[in-house]
Structures are given as C-alpha cells and as structure tokens.
Amino acid sequence: MDSASPDVAVVKMYKAREEIYPREIQGRYATLRWFFVWVTQLIYYGLPWLSWNGRQAVLFDLGARKFYIFGIVLWPQDFIYLASLLIISAYSLFLFTAIFGRVWCGFACPQTVYTEIFMWIERKIEGNRSTRIRLDRQPASVAKFIRKFVKHLMWGALALWTGFTFVGYFTPISVLAYEVSSFNLGPWEYFWIAFYSFATYGNAGWMREQVCKYMCPYARFQSAMFDKDSLIITYDTGRGEPRGARHKDEPVAAKALGDCIDCSMCVQVCPTGIDIRKGLQYECIGCGACVDACNSVMDKIVSPRGLVRFWTDHARINRWSADQILRHMFRLRVLIYTGILLIIVSIFFGALFTRIPVKMDVIRDRGSMGREVEEGMIENVYRLQIMNTDESAHRYHISVSGIETIQLQGSGGFSLQATESKAVPVNVRLGPGQGVKGSNTMWFTLVDIDNPDVQLKEKAVFFVPR
C-alpha cells in the first residue's frame, strides 16, 4: 500500500524531545535546593584534599586493597561493612520516601544537583528563560556561536574537574594532580576521568530531565514505596478549579473561578516540564519549584498560599491540618522501616567499632602433610597471613594449643608496621605418640604485646602421618 495513503498510520516508537527552558524562581524550596548543592559539592570536591594521619582522609586504594575512611581502614575481608552500608542506604531511601516522597530526587540526587549548577551557568551566559528561547530560535551568527561556545567551555571545565575529583578518591589526589600536570596519567586514570567527565557533561548539560524520565529506575518503582500518607506535591483541585485569568482586584466570586489564574508558572519552572495540575506523575522529582512559583503568584493576587504544596492524599481528601499530617506520619509502615534501620545501624556501628584491629588467615603447607623429624617428633608447616589493620605499628606473639605437647618452633614474636600485611611462616611440632593418626584440631593464638586485650584465635588442622 502506498505510504502516502490516508489509511496508513505512522507509529513512532519514541517521542521526540521538546526542549525545556526552566524559569528561575526564588522561594523556600529554591533556597533549600541550593543549600544542598553547596553542602554536597563542598563535601564531594573538598573531601579528597583532607589529610588524616599523614595520608588522604578518604581513599579507596584498589591497588593496595585498602579503603581509608578517616580513622578506619577496611580490607577486602571487611566487605561486609560496605555491604551493610548499602543496606543502610537502601532502607534509608525506603524510610525517607515513605515519609517525604522523592525528597532525595528533588534536593540531593547528583543528577538534580549538577543539572542545577549547569542551568545556573547557562542562565549567566545566555540569559533568562525568554532570552534563551529567542537565542535558540535565532539563525546562526557569530554572537550566538560565542555564547554557546563559552557555555559549553564552562560546562566542560566543570565536568573535567568533577571527573578528576572522582578519580582522586581512588588515586591519591595530590599524586593525581602531579600526574595531570606532567601529562603522566595511567591508561585507567585517563579512561575514568574522561568517562566520568563525559557522563557529567552529557547528563547535566544535554539529557537533563530525560535521565529522570527514562533512565532512572527510582521513578518507576516509587509507587511501591508511596502510600496515602506520603508527602507529595499536590495541586488543590477543590480550591483551584475552575481556572481562569482575572485581575487581582477582581473578586473571585464575580466569575465563579477558583484561585488558579492559569498563568502556567508552575509549568515554566518545572525542570521536567510537567503540569502538576494534572495530578502526580512519575516525572515529578519533588523539587518544589512549582510550589515556590505558585506561592509567588498567590502573593501577587492576594490569595492564600498553598494552592500547590507538599501534601498527602489523605490530607487533601480530609482537609487535615499540619498537626494531623504529622500524627499520621508515624504509621506502622514507617515504624517498621525505622525499627529495621535502627537495628541494622546499631549492629553495623557496634561491629565496626569493636572489631579486632588485626586479621590472621592460616594456610597449611599442602606440599608437606606432616613429616617426622628428630627425636620422633611430627612437624607441620604453616603460613600465617597477618594484617595489622591499625594505623600504628604493633608487636605480636604467636602461640599454639589444642593438643598435648604441641609447640611452636622459634620465639613466635614479630612486628608489623601500620596497615602492613605480612606472611609469617611457622613450624609446629608435636611430641612422639601424641595426637591421633590423621587430622587433629589445633589453635593458633595471636596476642598484641602492646595491648594484651587484643587477641585473635584461629582454628587449624595438624596432620599426623598414618
């Protein structure tokens, strides 16, 4: 059939993107967003430059297989702590979402934070919303090219600094800075700086709301964490409808209109371009920009604030006061999330701060299952992999027990420097006629000479030839 026939319908698999030009707005939630921008970025960009005990305060040294977090040193064997942090983060997300909705997305998510910064740069270089719209509709010119070039240059510089800082969490940032200045970066450092810089530049500069609408999974499963008592941005339909323009001095009753004057300010300031008056949509990130915009309009037409506000479904239906909303906030679901989170956090910090600052793995020499030496004694050879997880040097002593007359050859004393790992070979002997043929259970005991309360006991097997 001819494609030009009126009977043929063209179905597009993907909706064409419409450029969004968010209007700048001032208000309570705009100030709160910028507060989180400053806090998160001061932490992100400043943390790698902090020193602790003569080294970088926060460093994930993959080459040495050590994670430094201020006074804590984590090894690969401490992966359980990192897993616990992820579990705590997940439960925290569930808890805060059940109470406050998408507060993370609207104020602290890296996508939101960097998009806010990139849009600020865009406004400073290209102008306000109407100026940017006119600029994009203008034909190509030298002036337009210069503005666009300067904007992208600033975006690229910020993205590169962001990528450099990211790699600075894995390579000591002072070393990384020297390598960058001397053009002596390794291939993986080049790759990750370029990759993270490109991701920042692309996501915050070009894709923006598309990341939230199409790429982020959180928007898709948020409904599973919401309920009728979760705070969401809500348009008060009963108060606002029917909409219509009116003069601020004209009584609302004269036209039988609601408080909404259909100015579309709530749409113009939305970073994802939605109309909140159509109800809650998965694209809404809960940033509160529409709340600030609507409140400013209500002030101008001398109407009460709160036509668009953070509200719950139950509060909207039942017209609850703030105190009633607060009382319903601590419901069973929230109490369960809070209880689980407190238990996990307590166990995590209890285990973290009471852990023994030394680790020992016992490896028996399988090339020599057990051999007879002088005076009929049986000898087994072991390798003890010992790690001092503390940031100060310590002296240790090893002893053996579990079988009568079992003894360690040598003094059993040695030292380890701060965060040092060492393989210590030891020979263990058993008197003639002791033990049973085959495998015998024994124990290695490691004692910190400087602090005898620190002891570690590991089970091992002593083999007596048949």
C-alpha positions in Angstrom: 0.0 0.0 0.0 1.2 3.5 -0.8 2.7 5.1 2.3 1.1 8.4 1.3 -2.4 6.8 1.6 -4.6 8.3 4.3 -5.2 4.7 5.6 -1.6 4.3 6.7 -0.8 5.4 10.2 2.8 6.1 11.2 3.5 5.0 14.7 6.7 6.4 16.3 8.4 4.2 18.9 10.0 7.2 20.7 8.5 10.6 21.5 10.6 13.5 20.1 12.1 15.6 22.8 10.7 19.0 23.4 13.4 21.4 24.7 12.6 22.6 28.2 13.6 26.0 29.4 13.0 26.1 33.1 12.4 29.6 34.5 14.4 30.7 37.5 12.4 31.1 40.7 13.1 32.3 44.2 11.5 30.8 47.3 11.8 28.5 50.2 12.5 25.3 48.2 14.8 27.0 45.7 16.9 28.1 48.7 16.8 24.6 50.1 17.9 23.1 46.8 20.9 25.5 46.7 21.7 24.7 50.3 22.1 21.0 49.3 24.0 22.0 46.2 26.6 23.7 48.3 26.7 21.1 51.0 27.0 18.1 48.7 29.6 19.8 46.4 31.7 21.1 49.3 31.9 17.5 50.6 32.5 15.9 47.2 35.2 18.4 45.9 36.8 19.0 49.4 36.9 15.5 50.9 39.8 14.2 48.8 42.0 17.1 49.9 41.6 16.4 53.6 44.5 14.7 55.4 44.4 12.2 58.2 47.4 10.6 59.9 49.6 11.7 57.1 47.6 10.3 54.2 44.4 11.2 52.4 41.4 11.1 54.7 39.1 9.2 52.3 40.8 7.0 49.8 39.8 3.8 48.1 43.2 2.3 47.3 42.3 -0.5 45.0 45.9 -1.3 44.2 46.8 -1.9 47.8 43.3 -3.3 48.5 42.7 -0.9 51.4 39.8 1.5 51.9 40.7 4.5 54.2 37.7 6.4 55.7 39.2 8.9 58.2 40.5 6.7 61.1 39.0 3.5 59.7 41.0 1.1 57.4 38.9 -1.5 55.6 40.4 -4.5 53.8 38.8 -6.9 51.3 37.9 -9.1 54.3 35.8 -6.2 55.5 33.5 -6.2 52.5 30.6 -7.0 54.9 30.8 -3.4 56.2 30.5 -2.0 52.7 27.6 -4.3 52.0 26.0 -3.1 55.3 26.4 0.5 54.2 24.5 -0.3 51.0 21.7 -2.0 53.0 21.5 1.0 55.3 21.3 3.4 52.3 18.5 1.3 50.8 16.5 1.2 54.0 17.1 4.9 54.5 15.7 5.5 51.0 12.6 3.4 51.7 12.0 5.3 55.0 12.5 8.8 53.7 10.4 8.1 50.6 7.6 6.6 52.6 7.5 9.8 54.7 8.7 12.6 52.4 8.2 11.3 48.9 11.0 11.9 46.4 13.0 14.3 48.6 16.2 12.6 47.5 15.5 13.2 43.8 14.4 16.8 44.3 17.3 18.1 46.5 20.3 15.7 46.8 20.5 13.4 43.8 23.7 14.1 41.8 21.6 14.4 38.6 19.5 17.2 40.2 22.5 18.9 41.8 24.6 19.0 38.7 21.7 20.0 36.5 21.0 22.9 38.8 24.7 24.0 38.5 24.7 23.6 34.8 21.5 25.6 34.4 22.9 28.4 36.6 25.9 28.6 34.2 23.6 28.6 31.3 21.5 31.5 32.7 24.6 33.5 33.5 25.9 33.2 29.9 22.8 33.0 27.8 20.3 35.0 29.9 16.9 34.2 31.4 14.3 31.9 30.0 12.8 34.2 27.3 16.3 35.3 26.2 17.4 31.6 25.8 14.3 30.7 23.8 14.9 33.7 21.5 18.6 32.8 21.2 17.9 29.2 20.2 15.4 30.4 17.5 17.8 32.9 16.0 19.7 31.9 12.9 23.4 31.1 13.2 25.6 34.1 14.0 29.0 34.9 15.5 27.4 36.3 18.6 25.3 33.1 19.1 28.3 30.9 18.5 30.4 32.7 21.0 27.7 32.4 23.7 27.2 28.7 23.0 30.9 28.1 22.9 31.6 29.8 26.2 28.7 28.0 27.9 30.0 24.6 26.7 33.5 25.5 27.6 32.4 26.2 31.2 30.4 23.0 31.3 33.4 21.0 30.0 35.7 22.6 32.6 33.3 21.8 35.4 32.8 18.2 34.1 36.6 17.7 33.9 37.1 18.9 37.4 34.3 16.5 38.5 35.9 13.6 36.7 39.3 14.5 38.2 37.9 14.6 41.7 36.1 11.3 41.2 39.4 9.5 40.3 41.0 11.4 43.2 39.0 9.1 45.6 40.9 6.1 44.1 44.3 7.6 43.4 45.8 10.0 46.0 44.6 13.3 44.6 48.0 15.0 45.2 49.7 12.3 43.2 46.9 12.6 40.6 47.3 16.3 40.3 51.1 15.9 39.7 50.4 13.2 37.1 47.9 15.5 35.3 50.3 18.5 35.3 53.2 16.3 34.0 50.9 14.5 31.4 51.9 11.2 33.0 48.5 9.7 33.7 48.0 5.9 33.5 45.5 4.5 31.0 42.8 3.7 33.5 43.1 7.1 35.1 42.7 8.7 31.6 39.7 6.5 31.0 37.8 7.2 34.2 38.5 10.9 34.2 37.2 11.1 30.6 34.3 8.7 31.3 33.0 10.5 34.4 33.5 13.9 32.8 31.6 12.9 29.7 28.8 11.4 31.9 28.5 14.6 33.9 28.6 16.8 30.8 26.1 14.7 28.9 23.7 14.0 31.8 23.6 17.5 33.3 24.1 19.6 30.2 22.2 17.7 27.5 20.0 15.0 28.8 18.8 16.6 32.0 15.2 15.6 32.6 15.5 12.6 30.2 17.7 10.9 32.8 14.9 11.2 35.4 12.1 10.3 33.0 13.6 7.4 31.1 16.9 6.2 32.7 16.4 6.4 36.5 14.6 3.3 37.8 13.6 5.1 41.0 10.7 6.9 39.2 9.3 3.5 38.1 9.1 1.8 41.4 8.4 4.8 43.6 4.7 3.9 43.7 5.6 0.8 45.7 7.1 3.0 48.4 4.4 5.7 48.4 1.1 5.4 50.3 -1.8 7.8 51.0 0.2 9.4 53.8 3.4 10.1 51.9 4.2 13.8 51.2 3.9 14.6 47.5 3.5 17.8 45.6 -0.2 18.3 45.2 -2.4 20.8 43.3 -5.5 21.6 45.4 -8.2 20.9 42.7 -11.1 21.9 45.0 -9.6 25.3 45.6 -8.1 26.0 42.2 -10.8 24.9 39.8 -12.3 26.2 37.6 -9.2 28.1 36.5 -9.3 31.4 34.7 -7.5 34.7 34.4 -8.6 37.6 36.5 -7.4 40.9 37.8 -6.0 40.8 41.3 -8.6 43.4 42.5 -11.5 41.5 40.9 -13.4 39.3 43.3 -13.1 35.5 42.6 -16.8 35.1 43.0 -17.5 37.6 40.2 -16.5 35.0 37.7 -17.1 31.9 39.8 -13.5 30.9 39.4 -11.0 29.1 41.6 -7.8 30.5 42.8 -5.7 29.2 39.9 -5.4 32.0 37.3 -3.9 29.6 34.7 -0.6 31.5 34.5 1.4 28.3 33.8 4.2 29.5 36.0 4.2 26.0 37.7 4.9 24.5 34.3 7.5 27.1 33.3 9.7 26.4 36.4 9.4 22.6 36.3 12.7 21.0 35.4 10.9 18.0 33.8 8.3 20.1 32.0 5.2 18.6 33.6 1.9 20.2 34.6 1.4 19.4 38.3 -2.2 20.4 38.0 -2.8 17.1 36.1 -2.0 15.2 39.3 1.0 13.2 40.5 3.2 12.0 37.6 6.2 9.7 37.7 8.3 12.5 36.1 7.8 14.7 39.2 11.1 14.8 41.1 9.6 16.6 44.1 11.9 19.6 43.9 9.2 22.1 45.0 9.9 24.6 42.2 6.2 24.7 41.3 5.3 25.3 44.9 7.6 28.4 45.0 6.2 29.6 41.7 2.6 29.2 42.7 3.1 30.8 46.1 4.7 33.9 44.5 1.7 34.2 42.2 -0.7 33.8 45.1 1.1 36.6 46.9 0.7 38.9 43.8 -3.1 38.3 43.5 -3.5 38.5 47.3 -4.7 34.9 47.8 -3.6 32.4 50.4 -0.5 30.3 49.7 -0.7 26.5 49.3 -2.6 26.1 46.1 0.3 23.9 45.1 2.1 22.4 48.1 3.6 19.4 49.7 0.6 17.4 50.9 -0.6 13.9 51.4 -3.6 12.3 49.6 -5.3 11.7 52.9 -4.7 15.3 54.0 -6.1 16.6 50.7 -9.2 14.5 50.9 -9.9 15.0 54.6 -8.5 18.6 54.7 -6.1 17.8 57.6 -4.1 20.4 59.4 -0.3 20.2 59.7 -0.6 18.6 63.2 -2.9 15.9 61.8 -0.5 15.2 59.0 2.4 14.9 61.5 0.4 12.5 63.6 -0.3 10.2 60.7 3.3 10.4 59.6 4.4 7.8 62.2 2.3 4.9 60.9 3.0 1.2 61.1 5.0 1.1 57.8 7.2 3.9 58.9 7.7 2.4 62.4 8.8 -0.9 60.8 11.2 0.8 58.4 12.6 2.8 61.3 13.0 -0.2 63.6 14.8 -2.3 61.0 17.0 0.6 60.1 17.9 1.3 63.7 18.8 -2.4 64.3 21.0 -2.6 61.2 22.7 0.7 62.1 23.3 -0.4 65.7 24.8 -3.7 64.6 26.9 -2.0 61.9 28.5 0.5 64.2 28.8 -2.0 67.0 30.7 -4.4 64.9 32.8 -1.6 63.3 34.0 0.0 66.5 34.5 -3.3 68.4 36.3 -5.2 65.7 39.8 -6.5 66.5 42.4 -4.4 64.7 44.3 -7.4 63.4 43.4 -10.3 61.0 45.0 -13.7 60.6 44.5 -16.4 58.0 46.1 -19.8 58.5 47.3 -21.7 55.4 48.9 -25.1 55.8 51.7 -26.2 53.6 50.0 -28.9 51.5 53.3 -29.9 50.0 54.2 -31.4 53.3 51.3 -33.1 55.0 53.3 -33.9 58.1 56.8 -35.2 58.5 58.8 -36.9 61.2 61.9 -35.0 62.4 64.5 -35.5 65.1 63.5 -37.5 68.3 60.4 -38.8 66.6 58.5 -35.5 66.6 56.0 -34.7 64.0 56.2 -31.4 62.2 53.7 -29.4 60.2 54.5 -26.2 58.3 52.0 -23.3 58.1 51.9 -19.8 56.6 50.1 -17.2 58.6 48.9 -14.2 56.6 48.6 -11.5 59.2 47.3 -8.0 58.7 47.7 -5.1 61.1 44.6 -3.0 60.3 45.6 -0.3 62.7 47.4 2.9 61.7 50.2 2.4 64.2 52.9 -0.3 64.5 52.4 -3.2 66.8 54.3 -6.2 68.2 52.7 -9.6 68.2 53.3 -13.0 69.7 52.0 -16.3 68.3 51.3 -19.5 70.3 49.7 -22.8 69.6 47.4 -25.0 71.7 44.8 -27.8 71.4 47.0 -30.9 71.6 49.2 -32.0 74.4 52.9 -31.3 74.0 52.3 -29.2 70.8 54.8 -26.4 70.4 55.8 -23.7 68.1 59.4 -23.6 66.8 61.1 -20.3 67.4 60.1 -17.3 69.6 56.8 -16.6 67.8 57.4 -12.8 68.1 57.4 -10.3 65.3 56.3 -6.7 64.4 54.1 -5.1 61.8 54.1 -1.6 60.7 50.9 0.5 60.3 48.4 -1.2 58.0 51.1 -3.7 57.0 50.3 -7.2 55.8 52.9 -10.0 56.2 53.2 -13.7 55.5 54.7 -15.4 58.6 56.0 -19.0 58.1 55.8 -21.1 61.2 56.8 -24.7 62.1 54.7 -26.6 64.6 55.8 -29.8 66.3 54.1 -32.5 68.2 55.7 -34.9 70.6 56.0 -38.6 69.6 53.0 -40.7 70.2 50.7 -37.7 70.8 47.5 -37.0 68.9 45.7 -39.4 66.6 46.6 -40.6 63.2 45.2 -38.2 60.6 43.8 -34.8 61.3 43.9 -33.2 64.7 42.3 -29.9 65.7 44.6 -27.2 67.0 44.5 -23.4 67.6 46.8 -20.5 66.7 46.6 -17.6 69.2 47.8 -14.2 68.2 48.3 -11.6 71.0 49.2 -8.0 70.7 52.1 -7.4 73.0 51.4 -3.7 73.3 47.8 -4.3 74.1 47.2 -7.9 75.5 43.4 -7.4 75.4 43.7 -7.7 71.6 43.8 -11.4 70.9 42.8 -13.5 67.9 42.3 -17.2 67.8 42.2 -19.2 64.6 41.4 -22.9 64.2 43.8 -25.1 62.2 44.4 -28.8 61.4 47.6 -30.7 62.5 48.2 -33.8 60.4 49.9 -36.9 61.9 51.0 -39.4 59.3 49.3 -42.8 59.4 
